[in-house]
Each structure stands twice: as C-alpha cells, then as structure tokens.
Amino acid sequence: MQNTVPFLDVLIVGAGISGIGCAYHLQSKCSDLTYSIIEARADLGGTWDLFKYPGIRSDSDLFTFGYDFKPWKEKKAIADGNSIKAYIEQTANENGIREKIRFLTRVVELNWQSDKQYWLVTLRSEETGHTEKVAARWVFNASGYYRYDKGYTPEFNGQSNFSGDIIHPQQWPENLEYEGKRVVVIGSGATAVTLVPSMAKAASHVTMLQRTPSYVLPVPTQDPIAKHLRPLVGDNLAFKAARRFNIAKQRWVYAFCQRFPNRARKIIRDLNAKMLPEGFPVDTHFNPPYNPWEQRLCAVPGGDLFKALSNGSASVVTDVIKNFTETGIQLESGEHIDTDIIVTATGLNLLPLGGLVPKIDGKAVSLPQCVTYKGMLLSGVPNFSIAVGYTSSSWTLKIGLLCEHFTRLLNHMKQHDYFQCTPIADPKMETRPLLNFGAGYIQRSIKQLPRQGTHFPWSMSWNYAEDVKIFRKGKVDDPALVFEKSLETKNTAEVAL
C-alpha cells in the first residue's frame, strides 16, 4: 500500500500581516484552491506578536501599512503594537482565515519534486517535536526577513562587568521593573526613538546613546485627512482618501529627499530645532552624515521624543562607547554614564526566507545565485513566491500588490491547465543587490539575499503608482516565465509519495 500525504494548492509560511493578507486574496480571488498557513508561534501577528517592548508601534501610518480591503478606523495614524495585532486578528477572524492556520508548527524542509511537480514539505510540531509531511503545489513564503530568536547586538568591551540588566528589545522581559531607574538606550533607529519617550514616563531618566544620529521626523498623532472626513463621509471613504493621500505623500517626500537632499536636510533640521529648547545642540545629535532617505526616516508621533528631551525626562548623547563598567558606560570622550539598565536597540539580524533553504530534488538552492522576478519569484525555482516590500514607504503597500499578482498568476495557470511556473534568467545578465538601502541590518546580510537585475522584470520597483500598473493591471504571462502542464499528478486531497 502506498503512503500518502495531504495535498494543498498553496502553503503559506507565516501568519503575520503578509501571510494573512495573502490568505485573504486567495480566498477572494481563487476560492476553489486549498491552502493552509503554517505558523511556528502560538499566535498570529508575526512581528506584532513577537515584540513586547514599551511603546512598540509602526513606523508607517496604518492607512498605508494596513490592508487596502480593511479600513483602519482608529484615531491614531501611527499605531501601537497591540492595536496592529488586534487589526490583523480581526482580519483573520472576519474572513475565516484563523481556522486555516496551524500554530506551533514549523516548516523545516521544502523539497521540490520535479517528477511530481509539487513541494514536499516537512513540518515539525514545536510542542512535541513530531514531524510530518504535506505536499503543496505552491509555496508563498511570508515568514518575514529577520531572525526571530535573536536581535543584533555588537560585542561591547567589558560587557560582563556591568552589574545591571542588559536587554535587547527583541527579547524584552515580561516583568522588567524600570520605574524610578536610570536607563540607557543604545541606538538611534526606530526602536530607540520609540523606547526613549515611552520609558521616560516612568524611569528616573533615560539617555539615548548614539554613535551616529538618524533623521527624526515629527508627524501628527492623527491623520488630518481621516480626522476631518470621517464625520462627513464615514470610515470607508475617509480611509480611502487618507490612504491615497499618504501614498502620494510618502512618494513625494522620498522623491524630494532624493532630488534635493540639502533642502530636505534643512527642513528636517528646522522642524527638530522648533520642537527642542533654545540652544539645544541640534547639529550634534540630529545631523546624520548621510542624506535623507539613504536610510529610513524615524517618525515620532506628536514629536514625543522631542517632548521628552525638552522636559528633561530624557537626554541624548552622541559618542563612541569605550567599554562597559560595573555602574554604566565609559565613553571615548571621557564621560561616564551611570545607569541601572542598558537597552541595546542596536538592530536586527536578517534571516532570508525565515531561515528556510528550498531544495530542488534534494539539492539546496543558493539564494545569492537567484535573481528575483518582479520581486516575487526566484529564478530557477518553480512555484515559489516570496514577500519583499518597500523600504522607501510602507512595506506592506508592495506586499498587497504582490498578493494580488500572485492570485492573477494562479488563475492564469488554471485557465491554461499549467501546473508549474519557473522564472528563467539569462545567466549573463548584470545583477545588483536586492535592496539598495543603507541600514546596517541590510548591509550586514546583503550577500545572503537573492539579487535583482538592472531591467524589468528582473529589477525591483519602488514606485507604487508604477507597481499598480504592473501587478494589478499588467499582463501575467512573460517570456521569462516557463509554464509546464501536468506530468502526472492531479489536484486531489492527497498524493502518493
């Protein structure tokens, strides 16, 4: 008797905002296809279930970061982590997606079977360690792009000498007591500028210690478009108007910074100076050595960071760490910062495809040798889609378009009775890094990522308006895609090994 395994049309890896979005589009546009979401954690939400540090929030407005099919109805445009997780959870519950999620289950191997035209997927229970196999025609990897179990922390001299707590935001202790204590937050990125004003409400003092400043941009707590339109036209129309406005604003700000970097620098500096006490050394602490948008801008709703610096509950120090001491941090300048708690908001570690290495007939795929097709498929890898969003605006704007195009591709294959789709790139094609972005966590891992070409459809587009034409309205078929009809396997609930 032959062994059989369950068969799915699509297996989605990860129940974060991308995975839930993909499931919604599959259900609404490919309702006859079967799918399942595999999630290693005990709950959905991905990033928004993982991070628990004080004040965690989005760094993009929820009108563009959220789903286009589910209006954001809360007043805050930049939302806290709990609100975002609740929003994702509502989406899953309202659309019957939660019941398709297998929690505490990890994908440990993906092996494409060329003779069967499906992925043989090995799953492992995080509770029991038990393994099982399922077959999937397609895999949509929505597992995120960074390492979940460990953030990036450089080795500091004398780290073991410090007598207090050293914490990375990614592993925030559930019951950390910092009320009335002195805190140093090492870093200047989105996590640091979020932590400092939040912790400053209860700590005796919080110091943001940075080696290199970042651009910090105050933004309104509430979206002005949505705020004024909601009473007039209701949530749905106000959401659509605010979403369109913010998409255009993000694109305009990015383009302005690219074209007029010196003017953009001056505008940001003037905004910072206006929100800080007279005589504050703005050029020391908020004047990065790079141009605006060479790295991501840090948004602070209502200027909360500047308020904490102004009222004295927080301070900023720009210096180089010499070593940790028993009571704090010794700086190269000779200054010593006394502290009880050190928070290393020093960044993330990238982990391409969530650590999965696809195999084709047992041979591991070398991701750096792959070129991305439209930023969503990998050259030489059949029936495998990835989720890579924008770096110059809301990450999920691109993910939503990718999900739409993915369903269009599946429907095209069904219409023509295709079972396999493989992008084939010219091996002589010139390539470049997938993400042209200066952030440290990107640069540390750039060699582990797939690459992109220099021309369509192998190049990455960062323009939402152009991508709408490509993904939502452009043709699905392309000479770079090789489609194949069924060899032998048919769609069924189970397949034989």
FENHUFEN-V253041 format. One record per backbone hydrogen bond with DSSP energy under -1.0 kcal/mol. NH is the residue of the N-H (numbers start at 1). CO is the residue of the C=O. E is the energy in kcal/mol with one decimal. If there is no record, write none. Layout:
# FENHUFEN-V253041
nh=NH co=CO e=E
nh=NH co=CO e=E
This chain:
# FENHUFEN-V253041
nh=5 co=495 e=-2.4
nh=7 co=493 e=-2.7
nh=8 co=135 e=-2.3
nh=10 co=34 e=-2.0
nh=11 co=138 e=-2.3
nh=12 co=36 e=-2.9
nh=13 co=140 e=-2.4
nh=14 co=38 e=-2.7
nh=20 co=16 e=-2.5
nh=21 co=17 e=-1.4
nh=22 co=18 e=-2.5
nh=23 co=19 e=-2.2
nh=24 co=20 e=-2.1
nh=25 co=21 e=-2.1
nh=26 co=22 e=-2.4
nh=27 co=23 e=-2.5
nh=28 co=24 e=-2.2
nh=29 co=25 e=-2.2
nh=30 co=26 e=-2.5
nh=33 co=30 e=-2.1
nh=36 co=10 e=-1.3
nh=37 co=100 e=-2.6
nh=38 co=12 e=-3.0
nh=39 co=102 e=-2.4
nh=45 co=15 e=-2.7
nh=48 co=45 e=-2.0
nh=49 co=46 e=-1.6
nh=50 co=46 e=-1.8
nh=51 co=47 e=-2.3
nh=56 co=53 e=-1.8
nh=58 co=79 e=-2.4
nh=62 co=77 e=-2.9
nh=64 co=61 e=-1.2
nh=65 co=61 e=-2.5
nh=66 co=62 e=-1.5
nh=77 co=221 e=-2.5
nh=81 co=56 e=-2.7
nh=84 co=80 e=-1.9
nh=85 co=81 e=-2.6
nh=86 co=82 e=-2.3
nh=87 co=83 e=-2.0
nh=88 co=84 e=-2.4
nh=89 co=85 e=-2.7
nh=90 co=86 e=-2.6
nh=91 co=87 e=-2.0
nh=92 co=88 e=-2.2
nh=93 co=89 e=-2.7
nh=94 co=90 e=-3.0
nh=95 co=91 e=-1.2
nh=96 co=93 e=-1.1
nh=97 co=92 e=-2.6
nh=98 co=92 e=-1.1
nh=100 co=97 e=-2.2
nh=101 co=98 e=-2.1
nh=102 co=37 e=-3.1
nh=104 co=41 e=-2.3
nh=105 co=39 e=-2.4
nh=106 co=124 e=-2.9
nh=108 co=122 e=-2.7
nh=109 co=122 e=-1.3
nh=111 co=120 e=-1.9
nh=112 co=359 e=-3.2
nh=113 co=118 e=-3.0
nh=117 co=113 e=-2.3
nh=119 co=136 e=-3.5
nh=120 co=111 e=-2.9
nh=121 co=134 e=-3.3
nh=122 co=109 e=-2.3
nh=123 co=132 e=-3.2
nh=124 co=106 e=-2.5
nh=125 co=130 e=-2.9
nh=126 co=104 e=-3.0
nh=129 co=125 e=-1.8
nh=132 co=123 e=-2.1
nh=134 co=121 e=-2.3
nh=135 co=6 e=-3.1
nh=136 co=119 e=-2.3
nh=137 co=8 e=-2.4
nh=138 co=9 e=-1.8
nh=139 co=383 e=-1.7
nh=140 co=11 e=-2.5
nh=141 co=385 e=-3.2
nh=142 co=13 e=-2.0
nh=147 co=349 e=-4.1
nh=152 co=347 e=-1.6
nh=159 co=156 e=-1.6
nh=161 co=158 e=-1.8
nh=162 co=159 e=-1.0
nh=163 co=326 e=-2.1
nh=165 co=340 e=-1.2
nh=167 co=342 e=-2.8
nh=171 co=168 e=-2.1
nh=176 co=173 e=-1.1
nh=180 co=202 e=-2.4
nh=181 co=178 e=-2.1
nh=183 co=205 e=-2.5
nh=184 co=341 e=-2.4
nh=185 co=207 e=-3.1
nh=186 co=343 e=-3.2
nh=187 co=209 e=-2.5
nh=193 co=189 e=-2.4
nh=195 co=191 e=-2.7
nh=196 co=192 e=-2.5
nh=198 co=194 e=-1.2
nh=199 co=195 e=-3.2
nh=200 co=196 e=-2.0
nh=202 co=199 e=-1.6
nh=203 co=199 e=-2.9
nh=204 co=181 e=-1.5
nh=205 co=181 e=-1.2
nh=206 co=313 e=-1.6
nh=207 co=183 e=-2.7
nh=208 co=315 e=-3.1
nh=209 co=185 e=-2.5
nh=210 co=317 e=-2.8
nh=217 co=298 e=-3.3
nh=219 co=300 e=-1.6
nh=227 co=223 e=-2.6
nh=228 co=224 e=-1.8
nh=229 co=225 e=-2.0
nh=230 co=226 e=-2.4
nh=232 co=229 e=-1.1
nh=233 co=229 e=-3.1
nh=234 co=230 e=-1.9
nh=238 co=234 e=-1.8
nh=239 co=235 e=-2.6
nh=240 co=236 e=-2.2
nh=241 co=237 e=-2.3
nh=242 co=238 e=-2.6
nh=243 co=239 e=-2.7
nh=244 co=240 e=-2.3
nh=245 co=241 e=-2.5
nh=246 co=242 e=-2.6
nh=247 co=243 e=-2.4
nh=248 co=244 e=-2.2
nh=249 co=245 e=-2.5
nh=250 co=246 e=-2.7
nh=251 co=247 e=-2.0
nh=252 co=248 e=-2.5
nh=253 co=249 e=-2.9
nh=254 co=250 e=-2.2
nh=255 co=251 e=-2.5
nh=256 co=252 e=-2.8
nh=257 co=253 e=-2.4
nh=258 co=254 e=-2.1
nh=259 co=255 e=-2.3
nh=260 co=256 e=-3.2
nh=264 co=260 e=-2.6
nh=265 co=261 e=-2.4
nh=266 co=262 e=-2.0
nh=267 co=263 e=-2.4
nh=268 co=264 e=-2.4
nh=269 co=265 e=-2.4
nh=270 co=266 e=-2.6
nh=271 co=267 e=-2.1
nh=272 co=268 e=-2.4
nh=273 co=269 e=-2.9
nh=274 co=270 e=-2.0
nh=275 co=271 e=-1.0
nh=280 co=277 e=-2.0
nh=282 co=280 e=-2.6
nh=285 co=281 e=-1.8
nh=286 co=282 e=-2.9
nh=294 co=291 e=-2.0
nh=298 co=215 e=-2.8
nh=300 co=217 e=-2.1
nh=302 co=219 e=-3.4
nh=303 co=300 e=-2.2
nh=304 co=301 e=-1.4
nh=307 co=303 e=-2.0
nh=308 co=304 e=-2.0
nh=309 co=305 e=-2.1
nh=310 co=306 e=-2.0
nh=311 co=307 e=-2.3
nh=314 co=308 e=-1.6
nh=315 co=206 e=-2.0
nh=317 co=208 e=-2.7
nh=319 co=210 e=-1.9
nh=322 co=330 e=-2.6
nh=323 co=330 e=-1.7
nh=324 co=157 e=-3.4
nh=325 co=328 e=-3.0
nh=329 co=337 e=-2.1
nh=330 co=323 e=-3.1
nh=331 co=335 e=-2.9
nh=332 co=320 e=-2.9
nh=334 co=331 e=-1.6
nh=337 co=329 e=-2.7
nh=339 co=327 e=-2.5
nh=340 co=182 e=-1.9
nh=341 co=182 e=-1.7
nh=342 co=165 e=-2.9
nh=343 co=184 e=-3.2
nh=344 co=167 e=-2.9
nh=345 co=186 e=-1.2
nh=345 co=343 e=-1.4
nh=346 co=344 e=-1.7
nh=351 co=145 e=-1.7
nh=354 co=351 e=-2.0
nh=355 co=352 e=-1.9
nh=356 co=353 e=-1.5
nh=359 co=110 e=-2.5
nh=360 co=363 e=-2.7
nh=361 co=112 e=-2.7
nh=363 co=360 e=-1.6
nh=365 co=358 e=-3.1
nh=369 co=366 e=-1.4
nh=370 co=367 e=-2.0
nh=372 co=451 e=-2.5
nh=373 co=377 e=-2.7
nh=374 co=457 e=-4.0
nh=376 co=373 e=-2.5
nh=377 co=373 e=-1.7
nh=379 co=371 e=-2.2
nh=380 co=423 e=-3.4
nh=381 co=378 e=-2.1
nh=383 co=421 e=-2.3
nh=385 co=139 e=-2.8
nh=386 co=376 e=-2.5
nh=397 co=394 e=-1.3
nh=399 co=395 e=-1.1
nh=400 co=396 e=-2.4
nh=401 co=397 e=-1.2
nh=402 co=398 e=-2.6
nh=403 co=399 e=-2.6
nh=404 co=400 e=-1.9
nh=405 co=401 e=-2.5
nh=406 co=402 e=-2.5
nh=407 co=403 e=-2.0
nh=408 co=404 e=-1.8
nh=409 co=405 e=-2.4
nh=410 co=406 e=-2.2
nh=411 co=407 e=-2.3
nh=412 co=408 e=-2.1
nh=413 co=409 e=-2.3
nh=414 co=410 e=-2.2
nh=415 co=411 e=-2.4
nh=416 co=412 e=-1.6
nh=417 co=414 e=-1.1
nh=418 co=413 e=-3.2
nh=419 co=484 e=-3.0
nh=420 co=484 e=-1.9
nh=422 co=482 e=-2.1
nh=424 co=480 e=-2.9
nh=429 co=426 e=-2.3
nh=432 co=452 e=-2.6
nh=437 co=435 e=-1.6
nh=438 co=294 e=-1.9
nh=443 co=439 e=-2.4
nh=444 co=440 e=-2.5
nh=448 co=445 e=-2.1
nh=451 co=370 e=-2.7
nh=452 co=432 e=-2.5
nh=453 co=458 e=-2.4
nh=458 co=455 e=-1.8
nh=467 co=463 e=-2.5
nh=468 co=464 e=-2.3
nh=469 co=465 e=-1.2
nh=470 co=466 e=-1.9
nh=471 co=467 e=-3.3
nh=472 co=468 e=-1.6
nh=473 co=468 e=-1.0
nh=474 co=469 e=-1.2
nh=481 co=478 e=-2.1
nh=482 co=422 e=-2.5
nh=484 co=420 e=-2.2
nh=495 co=5 e=-2.2
nh=497 co=3 e=-2.5
